[in-house]
Amino acid sequence: MRAFIDDIARSIAFLSRLPVPARHFHGDDHGLSRTVRAFPIAGAVIALPAALLAAVLAVIVAPPFVAASLIVALQLMITGALHEDGLADTADGLGAGRDRERALAIMKDSRTGVFGVVALVMTLLIRVAALATLVVILPPEALLLALIAIAAFSRAAMVWHWHMLPPARVDGLAVSMGRPAPASARLALFLGFLVALPLLPFAAGPVAALIAVAAAILAFFVFTSRTRKRLNGATGDTIGATQQLVEVALLAGLALCL
């Protein structure tokens, strides 16, 4: 249990800008092969401030679009737009790169191209629009639980994408941090479902939850299949993009079904 708590703390430090006590890093080799098992729980913790803000804004009946924009802004501040950066780089690589080598070179470039900008704009618009709908429809406590469930499930998807694909490069994050150990990947997936499956039906109802999860799983497999075909493996960017696409699918699925 102590090792798992350390993994949660290390995962929070890796996935966000939240402060973490230094004692959790004693003996840390900076690898993530085992640590990724805690990504879903870390995701739930990282989502808590924005989820609490969403509940407060729902209680005071803030204008939906303003409330949704503030929620997303806080999420971006907490994560440092880590996953959004991966999404933009992945969109540029897959959109502009005609072959694998060119796509990987584009993704490594720090500049953002038109495909990356369009991907960011569209996903942010969908997130804000979906949240604006959920803020109006869901009770405050249900909204809080839904955001926590989405955060946990989308972080589990990151780990599974990483686990399913070999590294696309000989260097980079997917190599330097180590591939998820099979047991850690399975535990991450289990924890993602363990958090999401009770909370989403409770928050939004079983039908909306089922459709949203189905949409997220479809988005995951379509994107992972596309990444395997184009890049023959995963990168740190595609891992972050996975989180974004799964989160967007869950939010949009709930908003469309409620």
VMD Tcl script that draws the C-alpha trace (Angstrom):
set ca {
  {0.00 0.00 0.00}
  {2.85 2.39 0.77}
  {4.36 1.70 -2.66}
  {0.99 2.31 -4.32}
  {0.59 5.64 -2.50}
  {4.04 6.62 -3.73}
  {2.94 5.69 -7.25}
  {-0.15 7.89 -6.91}
  {2.00 10.82 -5.80}
  {4.53 10.28 -8.59}
  {1.70 10.00 -11.13}
  {0.20 13.28 -9.91}
  {3.58 14.96 -10.27}
  {4.03 13.58 -13.78}
  {0.51 14.35 -15.03}
  {0.00 17.76 -13.43}
  {1.59 20.77 -11.80}
  {0.16 20.00 -8.38}
  {2.81 20.00 -5.62}
  {3.82 16.60 -4.27}
  {5.89 15.97 -1.09}
  {9.50 15.01 -1.84}
  {9.34 11.93 0.42}
  {7.38 10.08 -2.28}
  {10.37 10.23 -4.60}
  {12.96 8.56 -2.36}
  {14.49 5.74 -4.38}
  {12.62 6.82 -7.52}
  {14.33 5.69 -10.75}
  {12.15 8.10 -12.80}
  {10.65 5.18 -14.70}
  {6.91 4.72 -15.12}
  {6.66 0.99 -15.84}
  {5.06 0.31 -12.46}
  {3.89 3.82 -11.60}
  {1.32 3.92 -14.42}
  {-0.91 1.57 -12.45}
  {-1.89 4.61 -10.37}
  {-2.73 6.90 -13.32}
  {-6.54 6.51 -12.94}
  {-6.46 7.39 -9.23}
  {-4.07 10.26 -9.92}
  {-6.42 11.45 -12.65}
  {-9.30 11.50 -10.19}
  {-7.24 13.56 -7.73}
  {-6.10 15.95 -10.46}
  {-9.72 16.43 -11.57}
  {-11.00 17.18 -8.07}
  {-10.36 20.98 -8.05}
  {-12.13 21.48 -11.38}
  {-14.93 19.12 -10.32}
  {-15.44 21.09 -7.11}
  {-15.46 24.34 -9.10}
  {-18.05 22.85 -11.45}
  {-20.27 21.91 -8.51}
  {-19.99 25.39 -7.00}
  {-20.78 27.07 -10.32}
  {-23.79 24.79 -10.74}
  {-25.03 25.67 -7.25}
  {-24.85 29.40 -7.90}
  {-26.41 28.91 -11.36}
  {-23.55 30.60 -13.20}
  {-24.07 31.21 -16.95}
  {-23.40 27.79 -18.55}
  {-20.84 28.91 -21.13}
  {-18.93 30.98 -18.57}
  {-19.00 28.11 -16.08}
  {-17.77 25.59 -18.66}
  {-14.99 27.92 -19.81}
  {-13.80 28.41 -16.22}
  {-13.82 24.66 -15.59}
  {-11.73 23.95 -18.69}
  {-9.38 26.84 -17.88}
  {-8.73 25.40 -14.42}
  {-8.11 21.95 -15.91}
  {-5.56 23.44 -18.29}
  {-3.81 25.29 -15.47}
  {-3.56 22.17 -13.31}
  {-2.24 19.89 -16.06}
  {-0.14 22.56 -17.78}
  {-1.94 21.60 -21.01}
  {0.22 18.46 -21.06}
  {-2.26 16.29 -22.94}
  {-3.40 19.11 -25.23}
  {0.21 19.53 -26.36}
  {0.33 15.84 -27.24}
  {-2.94 16.10 -29.13}
  {-1.71 19.06 -31.20}
  {1.60 17.38 -32.08}
  {-0.17 14.14 -32.98}
  {-2.68 15.92 -35.21}
  {0.15 17.71 -37.02}
  {2.09 14.49 -37.51}
  {-0.79 12.33 -38.67}
  {-2.33 15.14 -40.70}
  {0.73 16.51 -42.48}
  {3.20 13.64 -42.48}
  {2.92 11.57 -45.64}
  {5.03 8.72 -44.28}
  {6.07 7.43 -40.87}
  {9.44 9.16 -40.72}
  {8.02 12.51 -41.80}
  {5.12 12.22 -39.35}
  {7.48 11.50 -36.44}
  {9.73 14.41 -37.43}
  {6.74 16.78 -37.49}
  {5.56 15.56 -34.09}
  {9.00 16.24 -32.62}
  {8.95 19.82 -33.92}
  {7.94 22.24 -31.14}
  {6.02 24.42 -33.58}
  {2.27 23.87 -33.98}
  {0.82 23.60 -37.47}
  {-2.67 24.03 -38.84}
  {-3.77 20.47 -38.05}
  {-2.69 20.89 -34.44}
  {-4.47 24.23 -34.10}
  {-7.67 22.84 -35.60}
  {-7.54 19.79 -33.32}
  {-7.08 21.98 -30.24}
  {-9.83 24.41 -31.21}
  {-12.32 21.66 -32.00}
  {-11.67 19.58 -28.90}
  {-11.78 22.64 -26.63}
  {-15.03 23.75 -28.25}
  {-16.58 20.32 -27.73}
  {-15.40 20.18 -24.13}
  {-16.78 23.62 -23.32}
  {-20.06 22.99 -25.15}
  {-20.55 19.60 -23.49}
  {-19.72 20.96 -20.05}
  {-22.10 23.88 -20.59}
  {-24.84 21.32 -21.22}
  {-23.92 19.16 -18.24}
  {-23.75 22.16 -15.89}
  {-27.39 22.90 -16.69}
  {-28.73 19.34 -16.68}
  {-26.85 17.54 -13.91}
  {-27.19 18.29 -10.18}
  {-23.97 19.69 -8.65}
  {-22.99 16.44 -6.93}
  {-23.64 14.42 -10.08}
  {-21.53 16.82 -12.15}
  {-18.67 16.48 -9.66}
  {-18.77 12.68 -9.80}
  {-19.00 12.62 -13.60}
  {-15.88 14.75 -14.01}
  {-13.92 12.56 -11.60}
  {-15.04 9.41 -13.43}
  {-14.09 10.87 -16.82}
  {-10.65 11.85 -15.55}
  {-9.96 8.39 -14.14}
  {-11.19 6.54 -17.23}
  {-9.28 8.72 -19.68}
  {-6.02 8.22 -17.76}
  {-6.53 4.47 -17.81}
  {-6.95 4.72 -21.59}
  {-3.55 6.45 -21.79}
  {-1.88 3.50 -20.10}
  {-3.63 0.92 -22.26}
  {-2.68 2.75 -25.49}
  {0.92 2.84 -24.24}
  {0.76 -0.85 -23.36}
  {-0.77 -1.98 -26.66}
  {1.75 -0.31 -28.97}
  {5.55 -0.59 -29.10}
  {7.58 2.63 -28.99}
  {7.52 4.41 -32.35}
  {10.99 5.90 -31.74}
  {14.22 4.57 -30.31}
  {14.24 7.59 -28.00}
  {11.51 9.79 -26.54}
  {9.10 9.54 -23.62}
  {7.60 6.18 -24.51}
  {11.11 4.67 -24.32}
  {12.82 6.71 -21.60}
  {10.02 6.21 -19.09}
  {9.69 2.51 -19.82}
  {6.69 0.66 -21.23}
  {3.96 -0.21 -18.73}
  {4.48 -3.57 -17.11}
  {1.63 -5.90 -18.12}
  {0.38 -6.22 -14.56}
  {0.47 -2.45 -14.09}
  {-1.43 -1.87 -17.34}
  {-4.11 -4.36 -16.34}
  {-4.45 -2.78 -12.90}
  {-4.74 0.71 -14.45}
  {-7.51 -0.50 -16.76}
  {-9.28 -2.20 -13.87}
  {-9.08 0.92 -11.69}
  {-10.34 3.10 -14.54}
  {-13.43 0.93 -14.93}
  {-13.76 0.56 -11.15}
  {-14.05 4.33 -10.74}
  {-16.04 5.10 -13.89}
  {-18.63 2.32 -13.96}
  {-20.24 3.10 -10.59}
  {-19.90 6.89 -10.79}
  {-21.07 7.59 -14.36}
  {-24.39 5.67 -14.11}
  {-25.04 7.22 -10.71}
  {-24.32 10.70 -12.06}
  {-25.96 10.54 -15.50}
  {-28.05 7.40 -15.57}
  {-27.21 3.94 -16.96}
  {-28.20 4.61 -20.58}
  {-26.20 7.84 -20.96}
  {-23.24 6.28 -19.13}
  {-23.29 3.18 -21.34}
  {-23.42 5.22 -24.55}
  {-20.67 7.57 -23.37}
  {-18.36 4.71 -22.39}
  {-19.07 2.94 -25.68}
  {-18.21 6.13 -27.59}
  {-14.99 6.48 -25.60}
  {-13.97 2.86 -26.24}
  {-14.70 3.29 -29.96}
  {-12.63 6.49 -30.08}
  {-9.81 4.71 -28.27}
  {-9.64 1.75 -30.63}
  {-10.04 3.82 -33.79}
  {-7.24 6.16 -32.73}
  {-4.96 3.36 -31.50}
  {-5.50 1.45 -34.74}
  {-4.75 4.57 -36.76}
  {-1.61 5.23 -34.74}
  {-0.42 1.65 -35.19}
  {-0.95 1.87 -38.95}
  {0.70 5.27 -39.47}
  {3.48 5.26 -36.85}
  {3.89 1.57 -36.05}
  {3.96 2.46 -32.38}
  {3.18 4.97 -29.65}
  {4.90 8.19 -28.62}
  {4.45 10.50 -25.67}
  {2.30 12.67 -27.92}
  {-0.06 9.88 -28.93}
  {-0.39 8.84 -25.29}
  {-1.52 12.37 -24.39}
  {-3.80 12.53 -27.43}
  {-5.49 9.33 -26.26}
  {-6.48 10.99 -22.99}
  {-7.94 13.98 -24.82}
  {-9.93 11.95 -27.32}
  {-11.38 9.65 -24.67}
  {-12.32 12.61 -22.46}
  {-13.99 14.42 -25.37}
  {-15.91 11.26 -26.33}
  {-17.15 10.79 -22.78}
  {-18.22 14.42 -22.37}
  {-19.91 14.56 -25.77}
  {-21.61 11.22 -25.21}
  {-23.09 12.34 -21.90}
  {-24.16 15.73 -23.26}
  {-25.88 14.19 -26.29}
  {-27.75 11.59 -24.24}
  {-29.03 13.76 -21.39}
}
mol new
graphics top color blue
foreach p $ca { graphics top sphere $p radius 0.5 }
foreach p [lrange $ca 0 end-1] q [lrange $ca 1 end] { graphics top cylinder $p $q radius 0.2 }
display resetview
